[in-house]
Amino acid sequence: MNEQQSPEAVTLPDLVDFFVNTPPGKELHISINYREPHWDAQAQAHMGKVAVSDLTLHCGSPACGSDRQFAPTHATLGVELKTQTETRQDRFFVFVCRNCRLFSKTYAVEIRMTKDDEAVVFKYGEDPPFGPPLPSRLLKLAEDQRDLLLKGRRCENQGLGIAAFAYYRRVVEEQKNRILDEILRVSRTLGAPEELLSELEAAKQERRFTQAIDGIKHGLPQALLTNGHNPLALLHNALSEGLHGGSDDECLELATSIRYVLSDLVERLSHALKNDADLNKAVSKLLQVRQK
């Protein structure tokens, strides 16, 4: 850790926000609440148990698969720190899902006391990795590019903008035809005009994603629009910027935008097909009633 770095100054009642919202490799200046402060004769130091609350995290177990409350383990509740100024201590904090009791989250942290009740905390890492998981439908769409997609997400979480952008662009380029095939399937289901279907078919013949999208002049069905905008056009704009001349922060913003638009698109594709299937089922049911 760079000792010359000036950590962001915040005051927190405990470590919850640091655990949930701070990516690895970052440090924060926080206040620490202690439970059961006491003098430890063996350590010849004042000690105190760290006050840690439940965390709201994504549970990846099949029994949950969504956000759940995670409780600190007995060992985590029992973690003690020396309260003297300038002491450095490495600690593991472990939390377990209250719902399934199967899925856990572990944090590796350095704590450097600056005052008796204040510290600079640095996050070495966490397992599972920082940040919400990618949608399962997006991972399925990526197919053999899944590992690149996950690497892009890890780079995004760590603030490595150029790397995240490069990974996401590679996934979009490699899965261009799969994305277009899914859009074609939904567009046919929704009764899109033949002109659009022809343009989507022709786009599959282009090698690069940006060149392919240039040839699509007709808009996509309303059900596939992202906040009223064509998601293909949004991706085209982001990828057209490229890596040339952009700062790491600018590439990070573009990478995040690409992930959001891709995630929204795959969800809309799925919902459009589901809604059409539900409608067909309802119509069929009502026709059977009429025939009876």
Residue pairs with C-beta under 8 A, 6 or more apart in sequence:
1 27
1 110
1 122
5 27
7 27
7 28
7 29
7 120
8 27
8 28
8 29
9 29
10 17
10 28
10 29
10 30
11 30
11 31
12 18
12 28
12 30
12 31
13 31
13 33
14 32
14 33
14 50
14 51
14 52
14 53
15 30
15 32
15 50
15 52
15 93
15 121
16 52
16 53
16 54
16 55
18 28
18 30
18 121
18 123
19 55
19 93
19 95
19 107
19 126
20 55
20 56
20 57
22 28
22 123
23 123
23 130
23 131
23 157
23 158
23 159
24 123
24 124
24 125
24 126
24 130
24 157
24 158
25 123
25 158
25 159
26 122
26 123
27 120
27 121
27 122
27 123
28 120
28 121
29 114
29 118
29 119
29 120
30 118
30 119
30 120
30 121
31 117
31 118
32 50
32 51
32 81
32 111
32 117
32 118
32 119
33 50
33 51
33 117
34 48
34 49
34 50
34 51
34 81
34 83
34 117
35 48
35 49
35 50
35 51
36 48
36 49
37 46
37 47
37 48
37 83
38 46
38 47
38 48
39 45
39 46
39 47
40 46
40 47
40 80
43 82
45 82
45 83
45 84
45 87
46 82
46 83
46 84
46 116
47 80
47 81
47 82
47 83
48 80
48 81
48 83
49 77
49 78
49 79
49 80
50 79
50 80
50 81
52 72
52 76
52 77
52 79
52 93
53 72
54 69
54 70
54 71
54 72
54 95
54 98
55 69
55 70
55 95
55 105
56 67
56 68
56 69
56 70
57 67
57 68
57 70
57 95
57 97
57 105
58 66
58 67
58 68
58 132
58 133
59 65
59 66
59 67
59 68
59 70
59 97
59 99
59 100
59 103
60 103
60 128
60 133
61 97
61 100
61 102
61 103
63 99
63 100
63 102
64 97
64 99
64 100
64 103
68 97
68 98
68 99
68 100
69 97
69 98
69 99
70 95
70 96
70 97
70 98
70 104
70 105
71 95
71 96
71 98
72 93
72 94
72 95
73 94
73 95
73 96
73 104
75 94
76 92
76 93
76 94
76 95
79 91
79 93
81 87
81 89
81 91
81 111
81 113
82 89
82 113
83 113
83 116
83 117
84 113
84 116
85 113
85 114
85 115
85 116
86 112
86 113
86 114
87 112
87 113
88 110
88 111
88 112
88 113
89 110
89 111
89 112
90 108
90 109
90 110
90 111
90 124
91 108
91 109
91 110
91 111
92 106
92 107
92 108
92 109
93 106
93 107
93 109
94 104
94 105
94 106
94 107
95 104
95 105
95 106
96 103
96 104
96 105
97 103
97 104
105 126
105 127
105 128
106 126
106 127
107 123
107 125
107 126
108 123
108 124
108 125
108 126
109 121
109 122
109 123
109 124
110 121
110 122
110 124
111 119
111 120
111 121
111 122
112 119
112 120
112 121
112 122
113 119
114 120
129 153
129 154
129 157
130 157
130 158
131 153
131 156
131 157
134 149
134 150
134 153
134 259
134 263
135 263
135 266
135 267
137 266
137 267
137 269
137 270
138 149
138 262
138 263
138 266
139 146
139 149
139 150
141 175
141 178
141 179
141 182
141 262
141 266
142 148
142 149
142 171
142 175
143 175
143 178
145 170
145 171
145 174
145 175
148 167
148 170
148 171
148 174
149 167
149 168
149 171
151 167
152 163
152 164
152 166
152 167
152 168
152 171
152 255
152 259
153 164
153 259
155 161
155 163
155 164
155 167
155 255
156 164
156 252
156 255
156 256
156 259
159 248
159 252
160 248
160 252
161 247
161 248
161 249
161 250
161 251
161 252
161 253
161 254
161 255
162 243
162 246
162 248
162 251
164 251
164 252
164 255
164 256
165 243
165 246
165 251
165 252
165 254
165 255
165 258
166 243
167 255
168 255
168 258
168 259
168 262
169 239
169 258
172 179
172 209
172 235
172 239
172 258
172 262
173 208
173 209
176 204
176 208
176 209
176 212
177 204
179 265
180 200
180 203
180 204
180 212
181 204
182 266
182 269
183 200
183 220
183 224
183 232
183 269
184 197
184 200
184 201
185 273
186 221
186 223
186 224
186 269
186 272
186 273
187 196
187 197
187 200
187 220
187 221
187 224
188 197
189 272
189 273
189 276
190 221
190 223
190 272
190 276
192 220
192 221
193 218
195 218
196 216
196 218
196 219
196 220
199 215
199 216
199 217
199 218
200 216
202 215
203 212
203 213
203 215
203 216
204 212
205 212
206 212
206 215
209 235
209 236
209 239
210 236
210 239
210 240
213 232
213 233
213 235
213 236
214 236
216 232
219 225
219 230
220 230
220 231
220 232
221 272
223 268
223 271
223 272
223 275
224 231
224 265
224 268
224 269
224 272
225 231
225 268
226 234
226 261
226 264
226 265
226 268
231 261
231 262
231 264
231 265
231 268
234 257
234 261
235 258
235 261
235 262
238 254
238 257
238 258
238 261
239 258
241 250
241 254
243 251
246 254
